């Protein structure tokens, strides 16, 4: 079941503000790292940025083309200023040097239903990079990350999965993401074949590179050089191996809340504490203290995976993995151990 491109990706798009997008603007990226999250995308982004023929902005995850998901480029800013524009998005790439290949990385693009088509309209010749990870390990790591960034309040993945039906109906959704319950629908993220088809529908097969996380972990440098070849830049340039965005466990939400309160100074007690710290410690020392507290008291190494849940998830997603294996022409059932489930 090979990927096929549909004819006619569309010719126009209108920004939320009503103005017509300048589809052929030269600042639109030449390539996109679209996901999955927690699958090496941040490390790949960091390594590609060091290549002299590639420009990627400091700002990761702009998510502009995922107009079906909340985006910092489609919502009013905290200051109350009007929503940022397509020009604000394009300005991220203005510092690119002459002749540099321009890219961006937004993991929301892989599970957005609209991003693939919008990217294709803006840059039909764009190259797309996807990294896929074994579903059970991916969901565990994703849950820990959402806990870390204070979006998830279900302390175990099993509990979070049990809440999916309720959350789909808009219930039991943390206040911080009340308008974005989709982010907590974990099992929807594992529709790998459906996600890939959205990109293959609007891009030719040779424009889409699908990587497997296991390969990236086993050989960072080799995988990056494969990406460089895909992008058509110098494959012999030095590659700095980088580990980024490691998985951690939220050890104490209470201590985290205290640190954040003092840092932001949102109430009289917190503001007084913040002022007191400023009097006795220079800014660099305050930063070191905050980092030390977060590292030792707030976050810690992840606990071992729930083996029973892991097996349940692998049985649940075995059909998806079989379909993905057929779609990509690679035996992921064996690679990911799904042939050992019995």
C-alpha positions in Angstrom: 0.0 0.0 0.0 2.3 2.7 -1.2 1.8 6.4 -0.7 0.3 8.3 -3.6 0.0 12.0 -4.2 -3.4 13.5 -4.9 -3.6 15.9 -7.8 -4.2 19.6 -6.9 -3.1 20.6 -3.5 -5.0 23.9 -3.7 -4.0 27.4 -4.8 -5.0 29.8 -2.1 -5.4 30.3 1.6 -6.7 33.0 3.8 -5.2 33.9 7.1 -7.5 34.2 10.2 -7.3 38.0 9.9 -8.8 37.8 6.4 -5.9 38.7 4.2 -4.7 36.5 1.5 -1.5 34.6 2.2 1.4 35.3 -0.1 1.8 31.6 -1.0 5.1 31.9 -2.9 6.9 34.2 -0.4 10.6 33.3 -0.5 10.8 33.2 3.3 8.4 30.2 3.6 10.6 27.3 4.8 12.0 24.9 2.4 11.6 22.0 4.8 9.5 21.1 7.9 10.2 18.7 10.8 6.6 17.8 11.5 6.8 15.2 14.4 6.2 13.0 16.3 7.0 14.8 19.6 9.1 12.9 22.1 10.7 11.1 19.2 14.0 12.9 18.7 12.6 16.0 16.8 14.2 18.5 19.2 17.6 16.8 18.9 17.3 16.7 15.1 16.3 20.4 15.0 19.3 21.2 17.3 21.8 19.3 15.1 20.5 20.6 11.8 20.8 24.2 13.0 24.6 23.8 13.3 25.0 23.1 9.6 26.3 26.1 7.7 24.0 25.6 4.8 20.8 25.4 7.0 18.9 28.1 8.9 16.4 27.2 11.5 15.1 30.0 13.9 15.6 30.0 17.7 11.9 29.8 18.0 10.8 26.1 17.8 7.2 25.0 17.4 5.6 28.1 15.7 2.7 25.8 14.6 1.4 28.5 12.2 0.0 26.1 9.6 -1.9 24.0 12.1 -4.9 26.3 12.1 -7.2 23.7 13.6 -5.1 23.8 16.8 -4.4 26.7 19.1 -1.3 28.5 18.0 0.7 31.4 19.4 0.4 32.9 15.9 -3.4 32.7 15.9 -4.3 33.8 19.4 -4.2 37.2 21.1 -0.9 37.7 23.0 -0.9 38.0 26.8 -0.2 41.7 26.4 -3.6 42.2 24.8 -2.1 43.2 21.4 -3.8 42.0 18.3 -3.1 38.4 17.1 0.2 38.0 15.4 0.2 37.7 11.6 1.6 35.6 8.8 4.2 38.3 8.4 5.2 37.7 12.1 5.7 34.0 11.2 7.7 34.8 8.1 9.9 37.2 10.0 11.3 34.2 12.0 13.2 33.3 8.8 14.3 36.7 7.7 17.8 36.3 9.3 18.6 33.4 7.0 21.7 33.9 4.9 21.8 34.0 1.2 21.7 30.5 -0.2 20.8 28.9 3.1 18.1 26.2 3.2 15.4 27.3 5.6 13.5 25.0 7.9 11.2 24.9 10.9 10.1 22.3 13.4 6.5 22.0 14.7 5.4 18.7 16.1 1.8 19.7 16.1 1.8 19.5 12.3 1.8 15.7 12.3 -1.5 15.4 14.2 -3.1 18.6 12.8 -5.8 17.7 10.1 -5.1 20.9 8.1 -1.3 21.5 8.4 -0.2 19.2 5.5 -2.5 20.9 3.0 -1.7 24.4 4.2 2.1 23.7 4.0 1.6 22.3 0.5 -0.2 25.4 -0.6 2.5 27.7 0.7 5.4 25.6 -0.4 4.5 22.8 -2.9 8.1 21.8 -3.2 8.8 21.6 0.5 10.4 18.6 2.1 8.8 16.9 5.1 10.6 15.0 7.9 8.6 12.6 10.2 10.0 10.6 13.1 7.9 7.7 14.4 8.3 5.9 17.7 6.9 2.6 19.1 3.4 3.6 20.3 3.5 2.4 24.0 6.9 4.0 24.7 5.8 7.1 22.8 2.6 7.6 24.8 4.4 7.0 28.1 7.0 9.7 27.2 4.3 12.1 25.9 2.4 11.8 29.2 5.5 12.5 31.2 6.2 15.6 29.1 2.7 16.9 29.4 3.0 16.5 33.2 6.3 18.3 33.1 4.9 21.3 31.2 1.8 21.4 33.6 -0.8 20.5 31.0 -1.7 17.1 32.3 -3.0 16.5 35.8 -3.6 12.8 35.6 -0.6 11.4 37.5 -0.4 8.1 35.6 -0.8 7.3 31.9 -3.4 4.6 32.8 -5.5 7.3 34.5 -5.1 9.7 31.6 -6.2 7.0 29.1 -9.2 6.2 31.2 -10.2 9.8 31.0 -10.1 10.1 27.2 -13.8 9.6 26.6 -14.7 12.2 29.2 -12.1 14.7 27.9 -13.3 14.2 24.3 -16.6 15.5 25.6 -14.9 18.4 27.2 -15.0 17.1 30.8 -12.1 16.6 33.2 -9.9 18.9 31.2 -7.3 21.0 33.2 -8.2 24.7 33.2 -4.9 25.6 31.5 -6.0 23.9 28.2 -9.8 24.2 28.5 -10.0 25.2 24.8 -7.6 22.4 23.6 -8.7 19.0 25.0 -7.3 17.3 21.9 -3.8 17.6 23.3 -4.8 15.0 26.0 -6.4 12.5 23.6 -3.3 10.2 23.6 -4.6 7.4 21.5 -5.5 9.7 18.7 -1.8 10.5 18.4 -1.0 6.9 17.3 -3.0 7.1 14.0 0.4 6.9 12.2 -0.8 5.8 8.8 -3.6 8.3 8.7 -1.1 11.1 9.6 1.3 10.0 6.9 -1.5 9.8 4.3 -2.3 13.4 4.9 1.2 14.3 3.8 1.5 11.8 1.0 -1.8 13.2 -0.4 -0.3 16.6 -1.1 3.5 15.8 -1.5 5.3 13.4 -3.8 6.8 10.4 -2.1 10.3 11.7 -2.6 9.5 14.8 -0.7 8.6 12.9 2.5 11.2 11.3 4.7 9.9 8.9 7.4 12.5 8.1 10.1 12.2 5.5 12.9 13.2 6.7 16.4 15.1 3.4 17.1 17.4 4.1 14.1 18.0 7.7 15.3 18.8 6.5 18.9 21.1 3.8 17.6 23.0 6.1 15.2 22.4 9.9 15.7 25.1 11.0 13.3 24.2 8.5 10.6 20.6 9.5 10.7 21.4 13.2 10.5 23.6 12.6 7.5 20.7 10.7 5.9 18.6 13.9 6.5 21.3 16.1 5.0 21.3 13.9 1.9 17.5 14.2 1.7 17.7 18.0 2.0 20.5 18.2 -0.6 23.1 19.9 1.5 26.7 18.9 2.3 26.7 15.5 4.0 30.3 15.8 5.1 29.9 18.8 7.4 30.7 18.2 11.0 27.7 16.9 13.0 27.5 17.6 16.8 25.5 14.8 18.5 23.0 16.4 20.8 20.6 15.0 23.3 17.7 17.4 23.8 14.3 17.4 25.6 15.0 14.4 27.8 12.0 12.6 29.5 11.7 13.5 33.1 9.1 12.8 35.9 7.2 15.5 37.8 8.3 14.7 41.4 6.5 17.4 43.3 3.8 19.6 41.7 3.5 21.4 45.0 7.1 22.5 45.1 7.0 23.4 41.4 4.0 25.6 42.1 5.9 27.3 44.9 8.9 28.0 42.8 6.8 29.3 39.9 4.8 31.5 42.3 8.0 33.1 43.7 9.5 33.4 40.2 6.5 35.2 38.8 5.4 37.0 42.0 1.7 36.7 41.3 0.5 37.4 44.9 1.6 39.7 47.8 3.5 36.9 49.6 5.2 35.7 46.4 6.1 39.3 45.4 7.6 39.9 48.9 9.7 36.7 48.6 10.8 37.6 45.2 11.9 41.1 46.3 13.8 39.6 49.3 15.7 37.2 47.0 16.7 40.1 44.8 18.2 41.9 47.8 20.4 39.1 48.8 21.2 37.2 45.6 22.4 38.5 42.2 20.3 37.3 39.1 22.8 34.6 38.1 22.7 33.1 41.6 18.9 33.2 41.6 18.8 31.3 38.3 21.2 28.7 39.7 19.1 28.3 42.8 15.9 27.9 40.8 17.5 25.4 38.5 18.9 23.4 41.5 15.4 23.3 43.1 13.7 22.2 39.9 16.4 19.5 39.2 16.5 18.0 42.7 13.0 18.6 44.1 10.6 19.2 41.3 11.7 16.8 38.6 13.4 13.4 38.7 14.3 10.4 36.5 11.2 8.6 35.2 10.0 5.5 37.1 10.1 2.2 35.3 7.3 1.7 32.8 4.1 0.0 33.9 4.8 -3.3 32.1 1.2 -4.5 32.3 0.0 -1.3 30.7 2.8 -1.5 28.1 1.6 -5.0 27.0 -2.1 -3.8 27.0 -1.1 -0.8 24.7 0.9 -3.0 22.4 -2.0 -5.4 21.9 -4.3 -2.4 21.4 -2.0 -0.9 18.7 -0.8 -4.0 17.0 -3.1 -3.5 14.1 -1.8 0.0 13.6 1.8 -1.2 13.7 0.9 -4.0 11.1 -0.7 -1.4 8.8 2.2 0.9 9.2 4.7 -1.9 8.4 2.8 -2.6 5.2 2.5 1.1 4.4 6.3 1.8 4.8 7.5 -1.6 3.5 9.4 -2.2 6.8 8.8 -4.9 9.4 8.1 -2.7 12.4 6.1 -5.5 14.1 9.4 -7.4 14.6 11.5 -4.3 15.3 9.2 -3.1 18.1 8.6 -6.6 19.5 4.9 -6.9 18.6 5.6 -10.4 17.2 6.2 -11.5 20.8 2.8 -10.6 22.2 1.4 -14.1 21.8 
